[in-house]
């Protein structure tokens, strides 16, 4: 799926909102934004955590790990679900790399719409002749 101009603008506006709200450490935002595979996803925050969504509208997707602040300037990577943990990261760059290693297939650019609309789009894509996920990928 290719990013549309409106999709790119929505994602960029999301990154700006995350910067402006001040709940995420600046070095983490810089490291995540510097990673092209994360920069094309829609960012959102909660409790100082940095989350990434495959769609641009709330309630966002929960299929990508997220990064939490930890003591001493370190980080903790969890998810994608709250009950799942990936592990500690000493630096923002290490935390970002841990998320990138666990990105699901077809994780970007962000889809303009809700998770339900994204799911319907993905379900219809192979039927419409668009390439779907490679069954050999995994």
N, CA, C and O atoms as CSV, one atom per row, in Angstrom:
chain,resi,resn,atom,element,x,y,z
A,1,UNK,N,N,0.860,-1.165,0.000
A,1,UNK,CA,C,0.000,0.000,0.000
A,1,UNK,C,C,0.908,1.230,0.000
A,1,UNK,O,O,1.847,1.301,0.793
A,2,UNK,N,N,0.643,2.187,-0.868
A,2,UNK,CA,C,1.450,3.394,-0.943
A,2,UNK,C,C,0.770,4.515,-0.165
A,2,UNK,O,O,-0.455,4.578,-0.066
A,3,UNK,N,N,1.601,5.395,0.383
A,3,UNK,CA,C,1.076,6.535,1.120
A,3,UNK,C,C,0.470,7.540,0.150
A,3,UNK,O,O,1.046,7.840,-0.896
A,4,UNK,N,N,-0.689,8.048,0.509
A,4,UNK,CA,C,-1.290,9.115,-0.260
A,4,UNK,C,C,-0.784,10.438,0.311
A,4,UNK,O,O,-0.327,10.482,1.453
A,5,UNK,N,N,-0.862,11.524,-0.479
A,5,UNK,CA,C,-0.441,12.810,0.084
A,5,UNK,C,C,-1.188,13.158,1.365
A,5,UNK,O,O,-0.596,13.684,2.308
A,6,UNK,N,N,-2.494,12.866,1.404
A,6,UNK,CA,C,-3.258,13.170,2.622
A,6,UNK,C,C,-2.812,12.263,3.769
A,6,UNK,O,O,-2.770,12.694,4.921
A,7,UNK,N,N,-2.481,11.013,3.457
A,7,UNK,CA,C,-1.994,10.101,4.496
A,7,UNK,C,C,-0.671,10.562,5.073
A,7,UNK,O,O,-0.479,10.543,6.288
A,8,UNK,N,N,0.245,10.979,4.203
A,8,UNK,CA,C,1.538,11.495,4.677
A,8,UNK,C,C,1.339,12.716,5.561
A,8,UNK,O,O,2.007,12.860,6.584
A,9,UNK,N,N,0.425,13.594,5.170
A,9,UNK,CA,C,0.167,14.810,5.950
A,9,UNK,C,C,-0.423,14.459,7.318
A,9,UNK,O,O,-0.055,15.067,8.323
A,10,UNK,N,N,-1.328,13.490,7.361
A,10,UNK,CA,C,-1.907,13.072,8.638
A,10,UNK,C,C,-0.846,12.469,9.567
A,10,UNK,O,O,-0.823,12.750,10.765
A,11,UNK,N,N,0.023,11.645,8.999
A,11,UNK,CA,C,1.083,11.028,9.798
A,11,UNK,C,C,2.043,12.100,10.307
A,11,UNK,O,O,2.417,12.093,11.480
A,12,UNK,N,N,2.438,13.008,9.445
A,12,UNK,CA,C,3.353,14.085,9.856
A,12,UNK,C,C,2.713,14.945,10.947
A,12,UNK,O,O,3.389,15.347,11.894
A,13,UNK,N,N,1.423,15.226,10.819
A,13,UNK,CA,C,0.718,15.988,11.852
A,13,UNK,C,C,0.685,15.209,13.167
A,13,UNK,O,O,0.780,15.801,14.242
A,14,UNK,N,N,0.552,13.887,13.082
A,14,UNK,CA,C,0.597,13.059,14.290
A,14,UNK,C,C,1.946,13.154,14.986
A,14,UNK,O,O,2.009,13.276,16.209
A,15,UNK,N,N,3.026,13.097,14.210
A,15,UNK,CA,C,4.366,13.248,14.798
A,15,UNK,C,C,4.516,14.617,15.451
A,15,UNK,O,O,5.113,14.732,16.521
A,16,UNK,N,N,3.979,15.654,14.814
A,16,UNK,CA,C,4.085,16.989,15.399
A,16,UNK,C,C,3.301,17.077,16.703
A,16,UNK,O,O,3.773,17.687,17.663
A,17,UNK,N,N,2.111,16.477,16.756
A,17,UNK,CA,C,1.326,16.474,18.002
A,17,UNK,C,C,2.078,15.769,19.117
A,17,UNK,O,O,2.079,16.233,20.257
A,18,UNK,N,N,2.722,14.642,18.795
A,18,UNK,CA,C,3.485,13.913,19.810
A,18,UNK,C,C,4.650,14.773,20.307
A,18,UNK,O,O,4.926,14.806,21.506
A,19,UNK,N,N,5.327,15.463,19.402
A,19,UNK,CA,C,6.416,16.370,19.815
A,19,UNK,C,C,5.877,17.464,20.726
A,19,UNK,O,O,6.461,17.767,21.766
A,20,UNK,N,N,4.759,18.052,20.322
A,20,UNK,CA,C,4.194,19.194,21.038
A,20,UNK,C,C,3.644,18.836,22.414
A,20,UNK,O,O,3.656,19.671,23.318
A,21,UNK,N,N,3.157,17.590,22.588
A,21,UNK,CA,C,2.529,17.279,23.881
A,21,UNK,C,C,3.546,17.049,24.996
A,21,UNK,O,O,3.186,17.101,26.172
A,22,UNK,N,N,4.804,16.798,24.650
A,22,UNK,CA,C,5.866,16.739,25.645
A,22,UNK,C,C,5.871,15.534,26.569
A,22,UNK,O,O,6.612,15.524,27.552
A,23,UNK,N,N,5.067,14.520,26.282
A,23,UNK,CA,C,5.017,13.356,27.178
A,23,UNK,C,C,6.055,12.294,26.866
A,23,UNK,O,O,6.266,11.383,27.666
A,24,UNK,N,N,6.712,12.398,25.703
A,24,UNK,CA,C,7.707,11.404,25.305
A,24,UNK,C,C,9.074,12.078,25.297
A,24,UNK,O,O,9.212,13.214,24.844
A,25,UNK,N,N,10.075,11.375,25.798
A,25,UNK,CA,C,11.431,11.916,25.833
A,25,UNK,C,C,11.873,12.333,24.430
A,25,UNK,O,O,11.697,11.581,23.472
A,26,UNK,N,N,12.447,13.530,24.310
A,26,UNK,CA,C,12.869,14.018,22.986
A,26,UNK,C,C,13.834,13.075,22.266
A,26,UNK,O,O,13.730,12.906,21.051
A,27,UNK,N,N,14.769,12.461,22.990
A,27,UNK,CA,C,15.723,11.565,22.315
A,27,UNK,C,C,15.028,10.329,21.739
A,27,UNK,O,O,15.472,9.787,20.727
A,28,UNK,N,N,13.959,9.888,22.366
A,28,UNK,CA,C,13.197,8.757,21.829
A,28,UNK,C,C,12.441,9.187,20.569
A,28,UNK,O,O,12.428,8.461,19.575
A,29,UNK,N,N,11.821,10.348,20.608
A,29,UNK,CA,C,11.125,10.838,19.420
A,29,UNK,C,C,12.082,11.000,18.251
A,29,UNK,O,O,11.750,10.632,17.124
A,30,UNK,N,N,13.259,11.545,18.503
A,30,UNK,CA,C,14.246,11.724,17.441
A,30,UNK,C,C,14.670,10.384,16.843
A,30,UNK,O,O,14.754,10.236,15.624
A,31,UNK,N,N,14.935,9.410,17.715
A,31,UNK,CA,C,15.374,8.093,17.235
A,31,UNK,C,C,14.264,7.402,16.447
A,31,UNK,O,O,14.533,6.804,15.405
A,32,UNK,N,N,13.027,7.473,16.924
A,32,UNK,CA,C,11.915,6.828,16.224
A,32,UNK,C,C,11.643,7.516,14.891
A,32,UNK,O,O,11.413,6.842,13.886
A,33,UNK,N,N,11.665,8.833,14.869
A,33,UNK,CA,C,11.392,9.569,13.636
A,33,UNK,C,C,12.506,9.365,12.610
A,33,UNK,O,O,12.254,9.414,11.406
A,34,UNK,N,N,13.717,9.139,13.071
A,34,UNK,CA,C,14.852,8.908,12.169
A,34,UNK,C,C,14.770,7.555,11.469
A,34,UNK,O,O,15.428,7.346,10.449
A,35,UNK,N,N,13.972,6.639,12.003
A,35,UNK,CA,C,13.809,5.309,11.422
A,35,UNK,C,C,12.674,5.357,10.391
A,35,UNK,O,O,11.514,5.514,10.770
A,36,UNK,N,N,12.988,5.223,9.091
A,36,UNK,CA,C,11.955,5.368,8.048
A,36,UNK,C,C,10.759,4.436,8.228
A,36,UNK,O,O,9.635,4.824,7.913
A,37,UNK,N,N,10.967,3.236,8.719
A,37,UNK,CA,C,9.843,2.294,8.863
A,37,UNK,C,C,8.896,2.714,9.969
A,37,UNK,O,O,7.714,2.375,9.922
A,38,UNK,N,N,9.386,3.447,10.970
A,38,UNK,CA,C,8.495,3.956,12.021
A,38,UNK,C,C,7.919,5.313,11.643
A,38,UNK,O,O,6.772,5.613,11.973
A,39,UNK,N,N,8.697,6.127,10.962
A,39,UNK,CA,C,8.252,7.470,10.586
A,39,UNK,C,C,6.995,7.426,9.721
A,39,UNK,O,O,6.216,8.379,9.735
A,40,UNK,N,N,6.776,6.354,8.974
A,40,UNK,CA,C,5.590,6.280,8.111
A,40,UNK,C,C,4.366,5.723,8.832
A,40,UNK,O,O,3.291,5.626,8.239
A,41,UNK,N,N,4.518,5.357,10.105
A,41,UNK,CA,C,3.392,4.916,10.923
A,41,UNK,C,C,2.837,6.101,11.709
A,41,UNK,O,O,3.509,7.121,11.859
A,42,UNK,N,N,1.617,5.964,12.205
A,42,UNK,CA,C,0.989,7.034,12.972
A,42,UNK,C,C,1.381,6.896,14.445
A,42,UNK,O,O,1.080,5.877,15.067
A,43,UNK,N,N,2.049,7.910,15.009
A,43,UNK,CA,C,2.468,7.818,16.412
A,43,UNK,C,C,1.370,8.316,17.351
A,43,UNK,O,O,0.570,9.183,17.001
A,44,UNK,N,N,1.357,7.748,18.538
A,44,UNK,CA,C,0.464,8.258,19.579
A,44,UNK,C,C,1.087,7.952,20.936
A,44,UNK,O,O,1.957,7.089,21.056
A,45,UNK,N,N,0.635,8.662,21.938
A,45,UNK,CA,C,1.232,8.513,23.263
A,45,UNK,C,C,0.185,8.126,24.291
A,45,UNK,O,O,-1.013,8.351,24.118
A,46,UNK,N,N,0.677,7.541,25.354
A,46,UNK,CA,C,-0.129,7.219,26.512
A,46,UNK,C,C,0.807,6.972,27.672
A,46,UNK,O,O,1.687,6.116,27.584
A,47,UNK,N,N,0.638,7.696,28.741
A,47,UNK,CA,C,1.450,7.506,29.956
A,47,UNK,C,C,2.953,7.605,29.662
A,47,UNK,O,O,3.743,6.860,30.242
A,48,UNK,N,N,3.345,8.502,28.783
A,48,UNK,CA,C,4.750,8.667,28.439
A,48,UNK,C,C,5.276,7.623,27.476
A,48,UNK,O,O,6.458,7.628,27.132
A,49,UNK,N,N,4.408,6.732,27.040
A,49,UNK,CA,C,4.803,5.665,26.109
A,49,UNK,C,C,4.662,6.162,24.679
A,49,UNK,O,O,3.822,7.012,24.386
A,50,UNK,N,N,5.492,5.624,23.791
A,50,UNK,CA,C,5.390,5.936,22.371
A,50,UNK,C,C,4.854,4.705,21.651
A,50,UNK,O,O,5.474,3.642,21.654
A,51,UNK,N,N,3.696,4.874,21.041
A,51,UNK,CA,C,3.009,3.802,20.309
A,51,UNK,C,C,3.030,4.126,18.821
A,51,UNK,O,O,3.212,5.276,18.421
A,52,UNK,N,N,2.839,3.086,18.010
A,52,UNK,CA,C,2.826,3.227,16.557
A,52,UNK,C,C,1.603,2.490,16.020
A,52,UNK,O,O,1.343,1.344,16.386
A,53,UNK,N,N,0.859,3.165,15.146
A,53,UNK,CA,C,-0.351,2.579,14.587
A,53,UNK,C,C,-0.226,2.446,13.074
A,53,UNK,O,O,0.400,3.274,12.413
A,54,UNK,N,N,-0.833,1.390,12.538
A,54,UNK,CA,C,-0.868,1.189,11.091
A,54,UNK,C,C,-2.017,1.952,10.444
A,54,UNK,O,O,-2.190,1.887,9.227
A,55,UNK,N,N,-2.814,2.683,11.248
A,55,UNK,CA,C,-3.883,3.526,10.698
A,55,UNK,C,C,-3.856,4.886,11.394
A,55,UNK,O,O,-3.230,5.047,12.442
A,56,UNK,N,N,-4.540,5.854,10.802
A,56,UNK,CA,C,-4.455,7.240,11.259
A,56,UNK,C,C,-5.565,7.671,12.208
A,56,UNK,O,O,-5.487,8.752,12.792
A,57,UNK,N,N,-6.589,6.852,12.372
A,57,UNK,CA,C,-7.717,7.276,13.200
A,57,UNK,C,C,-7.881,6.400,14.427
A,57,UNK,O,O,-7.578,5.207,14.417
A,58,UNK,N,N,-8.375,7.039,15.497
A,58,UNK,CA,C,-8.609,6.364,16.761
A,58,UNK,C,C,-9.599,5.241,16.546
A,58,UNK,O,O,-10.611,5.402,15.865
A,59,UNK,N,N,-9.338,4.276,17.046
A,59,UNK,CA,C,-8.748,3.660,18.190
A,59,UNK,C,C,-7.388,3.045,17.899
A,59,UNK,O,O,-6.874,2.282,18.717
A,60,UNK,N,N,-6.810,3.349,16.783
A,60,UNK,CA,C,-5.481,2.932,16.377
A,60,UNK,C,C,-5.285,1.427,16.489
A,60,UNK,O,O,-6.071,0.729,17.131
A,61,UNK,N,N,-4.241,0.946,15.864
A,61,UNK,CA,C,-3.960,-0.490,15.907
A,61,UNK,C,C,-3.068,-0.815,17.101
A,61,UNK,O,O,-2.302,0.027,17.570
A,62,UNK,N,N,-3.183,-2.040,17.578
A,62,UNK,CA,C,-2.373,-2.539,18.700
A,62,UNK,C,C,-1.608,-3.772,18.240
A,62,UNK,O,O,-1.636,-4.799,18.919
A,63,UNK,N,N,-0.928,-3.695,17.106
A,63,UNK,CA,C,-0.192,-4.855,16.599
A,63,UNK,C,C,1.296,-4.573,16.443
A,63,UNK,O,O,2.007,-5.319,15.771
A,64,UNK,N,N,1.764,-3.497,17.063
A,64,UNK,CA,C,3.174,-3.113,17.008
A,64,UNK,C,C,3.650,-2.868,18.439
A,64,UNK,O,O,2.949,-2.211,19.208
A,65,UNK,N,N,4.816,-3.376,18.814
A,65,UNK,CA,C,5.335,-3.084,20.163
A,65,UNK,C,C,5.474,-1.574,20.392
A,65,UNK,O,O,5.569,-0.791,19.447
A,66,UNK,N,N,5.482,-1.195,21.658
A,66,UNK,CA,C,5.589,0.207,22.022
A,66,UNK,C,C,6.720,0.380,23.033
A,66,UNK,O,O,7.213,-0.593,23.605
A,67,UNK,N,N,7.119,1.625,23.242
A,67,UNK,CA,C,8.287,1.925,24.068
A,67,UNK,C,C,7.860,2.741,25.279
A,67,UNK,O,O,7.176,3.757,25.150
A,68,UNK,N,N,8.270,2.285,26.452
A,68,UNK,CA,C,7.974,2.959,27.710
A,68,UNK,C,C,9.252,3.546,28.289
A,68,UNK,O,O,10.328,2.974,28.112
A,69,UNK,N,N,9.150,4.685,28.982
A,69,UNK,CA,C,10.325,5.198,29.680
A,69,UNK,C,C,10.601,4.323,30.906
A,69,UNK,O,O,9.674,3.824,31.544
A,70,UNK,N,N,11.864,4.146,31.221
A,70,UNK,CA,C,12.259,3.405,32.428
A,70,UNK,C,C,13.225,4.286,33.222
A,70,UNK,O,O,13.556,5.391,32.792
A,71,UNK,N,N,13.665,3.808,34.353
A,71,UNK,CA,C,14.524,4.605,35.217
A,71,UNK,C,C,15.899,4.825,34.607
A,71,UNK,O,O,16.373,4.038,33.787
A,72,UNK,N,N,16.519,5.903,35.025
A,72,UNK,CA,C,17.887,6.178,34.607
A,72,UNK,C,C,18.054,6.482,33.137
A,72,UNK,O,O,19.143,6.306,32.591
A,73,UNK,N,N,16.983,6.943,32.474
A,73,UNK,CA,C,17.085,7.275,31.059
A,73,UNK,C,C,17.011,6.077,30.127
A,73,UNK,O,O,17.246,6.215,28.927
A,74,UNK,N,N,16.691,4.912,30.656
A,74,UNK,CA,C,16.575,3.710,29.836
A,74,UNK,C,C,15.125,3.542,29.373
A,74,UNK,O,O,14.268,4.383,29.644
A,75,UNK,N,N,14.875,2.437,28.671
A,75,UNK,CA,C,13.543,2.188,28.117
A,75,UNK,C,C,13.148,0.733,28.331
A,75,UNK,O,O,13.980,-0.128,28.618
A,76,UNK,N,N,11.865,0.494,28.184
A,76,UNK,CA,C,11.313,-0.847,28.224
A,76,UNK,C,C,10.403,-0.993,27.012
A,76,UNK,O,O,9.537,-0.150,26.776
A,77,UNK,N,N,10.596,-2.055,26.250
A,77,UNK,CA,C,9.764,-2.310,25.074
A,77,UNK,C,C,8.768,-3.397,25.437
A,77,UNK,O,O,9.135,-4.455,25.949
A,78,UNK,N,N,7.511,-3.118,25.164
A,78,UNK,CA,C,6.424,-4.051,25.477
A,78,UNK,C,C,5.538,-4.203,24.266
A,78,UNK,O,O,5.644,-3.471,23.281
A,79,UNK,N,N,4.647,-5.197,24.377
A,79,UNK,CA,C,3.612,-5.312,23.375
A,79,UNK,C,C,3.888,-6.335,22.299
A,79,UNK,O,O,4.877,-7.068,22.325
A,80,UNK,N,N,2.984,-6.349,21.366
A,80,UNK,CA,C,2.023,-5.297,21.115
A,80,UNK,C,C,0.930,-5.161,22.178
A,80,UNK,O,O,0.451,-4.048,22.398
A,81,UNK,N,N,0.524,-6.219,22.831
A,81,UNK,CA,C,-0.508,-6.110,23.867
A,81,UNK,C,C,0.117,-5.721,25.196
A,81,UNK,O,O,1.301,-5.969,25.422
A,82,UNK,N,N,-0.666,-5.117,26.070
A,82,UNK,CA,C,-0.162,-4.703,27.386
A,82,UNK,C,C,0.365,-5.881,28.195
A,82,UNK,O,O,1.235,-5.700,29.047
A,83,UNK,N,N,-0.136,-7.063,27.949
A,83,UNK,CA,C,0.293,-8.240,28.707
A,83,UNK,C,C,1.582,-8.855,28.180
A,83,UNK,O,O,2.087,-9.816,28.760
A,84,UNK,N,N,2.124,-8.314,27.085
A,84,UNK,CA,C,3.329,-8.867,26.463
A,84,UNK,C,C,4.522,-7.954,26.704
A,84,UNK,O,O,4.397,-6.729,26.695
A,85,UNK,N,N,5.673,-8.566,26.916
A,85,UNK,CA,C,6.882,-7.800,27.136
A,85,UNK,C,C,7.976,-8.251,26.182
A,85,UNK,O,O,8.103,-9.439,25.885
A,86,UNK,N,N,8.757,-7.301,25.709
A,86,UNK,CA,C,9.895,-7.599,24.843
A,86,UNK,C,C,11.174,-7.554,25.668
A,86,UNK,O,O,11.957,-8.504,25.655
A,87,UNK,N,N,11.392,-6.444,26.392
A,87,UNK,CA,C,12.549,-6.364,27.266
A,87,UNK,C,C,13.117,-4.971,27.395
A,87,UNK,O,O,12.598,-4.022,26.807
A,88,UNK,N,N,14.193,-4.848,28.171
A,88,UNK,CA,C,14.798,-3.545,28.422
A,88,UNK,C,C,15.678,-3.089,27.263
A,88,UNK,O,O,16.179,-3.896,26.481
A,89,UNK,N,N,15.849,-1.781,27.176
A,89,UNK,CA,C,16.737,-1.178,26.179
A,89,UNK,C,C,17.517,-0.068,26.875
A,89,UNK,O,O,16.934,0.764,27.571
A,90,UNK,N,N,18.818,-0.058,26.690
A,90,UNK,CA,C,19.665,0.933,27.346
A,90,UNK,C,C,19.542,2.315,26.708
A,90,UNK,O,O,19.717,3.330,27.382
A,91,UNK,N,N,19.241,2.354,25.409
A,91,UNK,CA,C,19.169,3.627,24.687
A,91,UNK,C,C,17.891,3.691,23.856
A,91,UNK,O,O,17.221,2.686,23.620
A,92,UNK,N,N,17.582,4.911,23.423
A,92,UNK,CA,C,16.430,5.098,22.545
A,92,UNK,C,C,16.627,4.341,21.238
A,92,UNK,O,O,15.687,3.732,20.728
A,93,UNK,N,N,17.842,4.374,20.690
A,93,UNK,CA,C,18.119,3.682,19.430
A,93,UNK,C,C,17.927,2.169,19.576
A,93,UNK,O,O,17.407,1.518,18.670
A,94,UNK,N,N,18.340,1.620,20.702
A,94,UNK,CA,C,18.155,0.187,20.943
A,94,UNK,C,C,16.667,-0.150,21.042
A,94,UNK,O,O,16.225,-1.168,20.509
A,95,UNK,N,N,15.899,0.692,21.718
A,95,UNK,CA,C,14.454,0.462,21.834
A,95,UNK,C,C,13.787,0.510,20.460
A,95,UNK,O,O,12.944,-0.328,20.141
A,96,UNK,N,N,14.168,1.486,19.660
A,96,UNK,CA,C,13.618,1.609,18.307
A,96,UNK,C,C,13.954,0.363,17.489
A,96,UNK,O,O,13.092,-0.168,16.789
A,97,UNK,N,N,15.185,-0.101,17.570
A,97,UNK,CA,C,15.588,-1.303,16.824
A,97,UNK,C,C,14.773,-2.515,17.258
A,97,UNK,O,O,14.426,-3.355,16.428
A,98,UNK,N,N,14.466,-2.615,18.541
A,98,UNK,CA,C,13.667,-3.743,19.036
A,98,UNK,C,C,12.252,-3.709,18.450
A,98,UNK,O,O,11.681,-4.754,18.137
A,99,UNK,N,N,11.698,-2.522,18.306
A,99,UNK,CA,C,10.366,-2.392,17.702
A,99,UNK,C,C,10.432,-2.748,16.218
A,99,UNK,O,O,9.595,-3.502,15.721
A,100,UNK,N,N,11.416,-2.211,15.515
A,100,UNK,CA,C,11.541,-2.457,14.071
A,100,UNK,C,C,11.685,-3.952,13.791
A,100,UNK,O,O,11.109,-4.454,12.826
A,101,UNK,N,N,12.439,-4.663,14.615
A,101,UNK,CA,C,12.610,-6.118,14.436
A,101,UNK,C,C,11.293,-6.870,14.530
A,101,UNK,O,O,11.173,-7.980,14.012
A,102,UNK,N,N,10.310,-6.276,15.183
A,102,UNK,CA,C,9.037,-6.955,15.440
A,102,UNK,C,C,7.861,-6.357,14.675
A,102,UNK,O,O,6.705,-6.646,14.986
A,103,UNK,N,N,8.151,-5.524,13.673
A,103,UNK,CA,C,7.062,-4.954,12.878
A,103,UNK,C,C,6.329,-6.053,12.122
A,103,UNK,O,O,6.962,-6.944,11.555
A,104,UNK,N,N,5.003,-5.999,12.109
A,104,UNK,CA,C,4.255,-6.984,11.332
A,104,UNK,C,C,4.419,-6.724,9.836
A,104,UNK,O,O,4.772,-5.615,9.435
A,105,UNK,N,N,4.166,-7.739,9.008
A,105,UNK,CA,C,4.192,-7.518,7.557
A,105,UNK,C,C,3.191,-6.421,7.180
A,105,UNK,O,O,2.190,-6.223,7.868
A,106,UNK,N,N,3.462,-5.732,6.114
A,106,UNK,CA,C,2.565,-4.672,5.617
A,106,UNK,C,C,2.348,-3.569,6.645
A,106,UNK,O,O,1.239,-3.048,6.763
A,107,UNK,N,N,3.391,-3.206,7.390
A,107,UNK,CA,C,3.222,-2.205,8.438
A,107,UNK,C,C,3.621,-0.808,7.975
A,107,UNK,O,O,4.488,-0.165,8.567
A,108,UNK,N,N,3.000,-0.372,6.954
A,108,UNK,CA,C,3.200,1.006,6.555
A,108,UNK,C,C,3.152,1.141,5.064
A,108,UNK,O,O,3.341,0.154,4.353
A,109,UNK,N,N,2.913,2.286,4.582
A,109,UNK,CA,C,2.595,3.491,5.332
A,109,UNK,C,C,1.224,3.398,6.004
A,109,UNK,O,O,0.403,2.546,5.663
A,110,UNK,N,N,1.002,4.283,6.956
A,110,UNK,CA,C,-0.250,4.246,7.710
A,110,UNK,C,C,-1.447,4.396,6.785
A,110,UNK,O,O,-1.442,5.214,5.865
A,111,UNK,N,N,-2.460,3.602,7.042
A,111,UNK,CA,C,-3.721,3.624,6.296
A,111,UNK,C,C,-4.571,4.781,6.822
A,111,UNK,O,O,-4.670,4.976,8.034
A,112,UNK,N,N,-5.178,5.539,5.928
A,112,UNK,CA,C,-6.055,6.634,6.333
A,112,UNK,C,C,-7.405,6.034,6.701
A,112,UNK,O,O,-8.183,5.638,5.833
A,113,UNK,N,N,-7.668,5.972,8.000
A,113,UNK,CA,C,-8.916,5.411,8.479
A,113,UNK,C,C,-8.745,4.744,9.825
A,113,UNK,O,O,-7.729,4.917,10.498
A,114,UNK,N,N,-9.751,3.982,10.207
A,114,UNK,CA,C,-9.797,3.297,11.498
A,114,UNK,C,C,-9.235,1.875,11.365
A,114,UNK,O,O,-9.020,1.398,10.251
A,115,UNK,N,N,-8.997,1.200,12.496
A,115,UNK,CA,C,-8.560,-0.201,12.414
A,115,UNK,C,C,-9.561,-1.092,11.679
A,115,UNK,O,O,-9.161,-1.988,10.935
A,116,UNK,N,N,-10.849,-0.854,11.881
A,116,UNK,CA,C,-11.851,-1.670,11.187
A,116,UNK,C,C,-11.799,-1.448,9.679
A,116,UNK,O,O,-11.927,-2.396,8.903
A,117,UNK,N,N,-11.612,-0.207,9.269
A,117,UNK,CA,C,-11.501,0.084,7.835
A,117,UNK,C,C,-10.220,-0.509,7.258
A,117,UNK,O,O,-10.216,-1.001,6.130
A,118,UNK,N,N,-9.137,-0.465,8.024
A,118,UNK,CA,C,-7.880,-1.084,7.590
A,118,UNK,C,C,-8.061,-2.589,7.412
A,118,UNK,O,O,-7.610,-3.154,6.415
A,119,UNK,N,N,-8.715,-3.237,8.365
A,119,UNK,CA,C,-8.940,-4.682,8.272
A,119,UNK,C,C,-9.783,-5.021,7.041
A,119,UNK,O,O,-9.502,-5.995,6.341
A,120,UNK,N,N,-10.803,-4.228,6.782
A,120,UNK,CA,C,-11.645,-4.469,5.600
A,120,UNK,C,C,-10.834,-4.261,4.326
A,120,UNK,O,O,-10.972,-5.030,3.375
A,121,UNK,N,N,-10.000,-3.245,4.297
A,121,UNK,CA,C,-9.147,-2.985,3.136
A,121,UNK,C,C,-8.192,-4.153,2.901
A,121,UNK,O,O,-8.036,-4.612,1.770
A,122,UNK,N,N,-7.560,-4.630,3.961
A,122,UNK,CA,C,-6.618,-5.742,3.829
A,122,UNK,C,C,-7.323,-7.021,3.407
A,122,UNK,O,O,-6.767,-7.807,2.640
A,123,UNK,N,N,-8.537,-7.242,3.897
A,123,UNK,CA,C,-9.287,-8.444,3.520
A,123,UNK,C,C,-9.703,-8.392,2.055
A,123,UNK,O,O,-9.748,-9.422,1.383
A,124,UNK,N,N,-10.006,-7.195,1.558
A,124,UNK,CA,C,-10.464,-7.047,0.180
A,124,UNK,C,C,-9.310,-6.983,-0.808
A,124,UNK,O,O,-9.498,-7.280,-1.988
A,125,UNK,N,N,-8.134,-6.607,-0.361
A,125,UNK,CA,C,-7.001,-6.390,-1.271
A,125,UNK,C,C,-6.674,-7.616,-2.127
A,125,UNK,O,O,-6.573,-7.462,-3.345
A,126,UNK,N,N,-6.502,-8.823,-1.576
A,126,UNK,CA,C,-6.198,-9.966,-2.443
A,126,UNK,C,C,-7.331,-10.268,-3.428
A,126,UNK,O,O,-7.072,-10.661,-4.565
A,127,UNK,N,N,-8.566,-10.090,-3.005
A,127,UNK,CA,C,-9.702,-10.367,-3.882
A,127,UNK,C,C,-9.754,-9.376,-5.041
A,127,UNK,O,O,-10.247,-9.704,-6.120
A,128,UNK,N,N,-9.249,-8.173,-4.820
A,128,UNK,CA,C,-9.273,-7.149,-5.859
A,128,UNK,C,C,-8.046,-7.218,-6.767
A,128,UNK,O,O,-7.886,-6.394,-7.667
A,129,UNK,N,N,-7.202,-8.184,-6.531
A,129,UNK,CA,C,-6.023,-8.337,-7.365
A,129,UNK,C,C,-4.807,-7.593,-6.855
A,129,UNK,O,O,-3.781,-7.546,-7.533
A,130,UNK,N,N,-4.907,-7.004,-5.657
A,130,UNK,CA,C,-3.770,-6.327,-5.070
A,130,UNK,C,C,-2.932,-7.360,-4.320
A,130,UNK,O,O,-3.470,-8.334,-3.795
A,131,UNK,N,N,-1.639,-7.151,-4.271
A,131,UNK,CA,C,-0.810,-8.125,-3.558
A,131,UNK,C,C,-1.147,-8.146,-2.077
A,131,UNK,O,O,-1.276,-7.097,-1.446
A,132,UNK,N,N,-1.285,-9.311,-1.543
A,132,UNK,CA,C,-1.510,-9.478,-0.106
A,132,UNK,C,C,-0.214,-9.878,0.539
A,132,UNK,O,O,0.831,-9.876,-0.111
A,133,UNK,N,N,-0.260,-10.226,1.822
A,133,UNK,CA,C,0.958,-10.651,2.498
A,133,UNK,C,C,1.515,-11.914,1.842
A,133,UNK,O,O,0.762,-12.787,1.410
A,134,UNK,N,N,2.799,-11.994,1.779
A,134,UNK,CA,C,3.479,-13.165,1.225
A,134,UNK,C,C,3.359,-14.298,2.230
A,134,UNK,O,O,3.873,-14.169,3.341
A,135,UNK,N,N,2.701,-15.410,1.889
A,135,UNK,CA,C,2.536,-16.503,2.849
A,135,UNK,C,C,3.872,-17.102,3.288
A,135,UNK,O,O,3.942,-17.770,4.320
A,136,UNK,N,N,4.926,-16.868,2.513
A,136,UNK,CA,C,6.242,-17.385,2.893
A,136,UNK,C,C,6.938,-16.490,3.901
A,136,UNK,O,O,7.891,-16.909,4.558
A,137,UNK,N,N,6.454,-15.232,4.027
A,137,UNK,CA,C,7.079,-14.304,4.983
A,137,UNK,C,C,6.686,-14.724,6.385
A,137,UNK,O,O,5.591,-15.238,6.615
A,138,UNK,N,N,7.542,-14.510,7.261
A,138,UNK,CA,C,7.108,-14.873,8.593
A,138,UNK,C,C,8.146,-14.835,9.543
A,138,UNK,O,O,7.918,-15.121,10.718
